[in-house]
Amino acid sequence: MKFVLFISLIITFYSCSDLSKGEQLKSINNLQQSIDSIATVLIETSFDEVDRYFTDAKIVQSRIKENYDSDTISMQLAINLDKYQSLATKTPYLEKSYLKIVQNTDALKKAMHRLHNDIDKGNGNRADYNTYILDEVKNVQRLREILLKYVSERKYLIENYRSLHDEIYNFSFDLITN
């Protein structure tokens, strides 16, 4: 009788250790959805448009360097040329940020998948699962912050490229024709 009671206590204890399993898996699924939404935003705000402006800016800057001989231009044009140069300088940093977000998103997807499998199969130290989940929540939050900064910088660069490009392009083209 004592043996049956002992076995039933062990089974009950073992079953109780998986009581939080459902909540943990739900948390992991929520994190996976967050990562998927980050990936979706990343696709919608790809670096391609900024890269096109950057390529155009390099061509225009090269044309100005090769063909500009005078040492006098209007103050407003000089300011706009400086802004345009600044945009071209910032673009490679934005590209690095974009690539970092892509890499981190992929890494987090893999980590979430492994953690989900570990929790589902009961692998590893079960007592540490909540700690692992909290660490991943922090990682996803950091990735969101980096993404928000990237989206903001991307928007700034695109708006400024658009506002300056026609004027600077026309100036560079006028240098060739004159």
N, C-alpha and C positions, 0 to 999 in steps of 0.2 A: 504494500500500500504506500509506504514511504517512497518507494521507487517511482510509482506512478505519479504521485504528487510532485516529486522532484522533476520528473520529465515534463509534466504539464507546466511547472513554473519556468523551466528553461525555455519551453516553446513560447510561453506567454511573454517572457522577457525578450526573446529574439524577435517576436512579432512586434513588440512595442518599439524596438529600435528602428523599425521601418515606418513608423507612424508619420514621421515628417518627410518621408520619401516623396509623397504626392505633392506637398507644398514646395519641396526643393525642385522637383521636376517642373512644376508650374513656373517657378522663378526662372529656371533655365530657359524655358520656352519663351517667357516674356523678354528675357535678355536676347534670345535669338531673333525675336521679332524686332527688337530695337536695332540690332545689328543689320538686319535686312532693310529696315527703313533708312539707316545711315547709308547703306550701299545704294539704295534707290536714289537718295538725294545726291550722292556722289555721281551716279550715272547722269542725272538730270543737270548737274553743274560740272560737267567734265571740263578738262583743261583745254580742249580742242579750240574753242572760240578764242580764248586768251592767246593760245599759241599762234593762231592765224594773225592776230593783231601784232604779236611780237615779231613774227616773220616779216610782216609788212613794215613794221617800224625799223627793223634792221636794214631793210632795203632802202627805205627813205633816208635813214641816217647816213648810210653809205653814199647815197647819191649827193647829199648835202656836203659831206666831207670832200668828195671828189670834185665838186663843181662850184663851191662857194669861195669866191676870191675877195669880195668886199669885206670891209671891217665895220660897216655900219648897217644896222637893221633897226626896225622900230622896236621900241621897248616892249610892247605887247607881244610881238613875234618872238623876241628873245626870251620872254617869260614862258611863252607857250613851248618853245623849243626845249627849254630847261625842264618843263613839266613832262614833255614827251620823252626826253632822255631818262628822267626819273622813273617813268612807267616801265621803260625797257630794262632798267636796272632792277626793278622789283619783280619782274616776271619770272626769272629763274628761281627766286626764293618761293614764289607761289607754286611753281611746278614741283619743287622739293616737298612742299607741304602736301600737295595733292598725292604724290607718290607715297609719302609716309602714311597718309590716311588709307590709301588702297592696301598697303602692306599690313597695317594694323587691323583693318577690317577683315582681311583674309585670315590673319593669325587669330583674331578673336573668334571667328566662325569655327575654326578648327578646335580651339580651346573649349568652346561651348559644346561642341559635338563630343569631345572626349569626356568632359565633365558630365554631360548628360548620360553617356554610356556608363561611366563609372557609378553614378548614382543609381541608375536603373538596374545594373547588375550587382551592385553592392560591393564593388571593388574599392580597395584602398581603405583609408581610415574614415569611417562614417562620421566620427565626431568632428572631423575637420571640414565636412561638406559645406556647412553654413559659412565658415570662414572663406572657403574657396569662392562661394557664391558672392559674398561681400566684396572680395577682391575683384571679381569680374564685373560687378556693378560699378566699382570705381573706375575700372579700365574703360568700360563703355561710356561712363560719364566724361572721362578725359577725352575720349575719341569724339564725343559730341561737341565738346568745347573746341577742339581743334577744327572740326568740320565747320562749326559756326564762324570761326575766325577765317577759315579758308573761303567760305561763301561770301563773307563780308568783303574781304580783300579782292576776291574775284570780281564782285559787283563793282567795286571802286575802280579797278583797272579797266574793265570793259567800258564803263560810263566815260571815263576820262580818255581812253583811246578813241572812242566814238566822237567825243566832242572836239578832240584836237587833230585827229588824223587827216581829215579833208584839208584843213588849212595848211598843215605841215606838208602833206603830199603835194598840194598845188604849188607851194613855195619851192619844193625840191624839183618839181617838174619844170617850173618856170626857169630855174637855174640852167637846165639843159637847153631849153629853147632860146634863151637870151644869150 
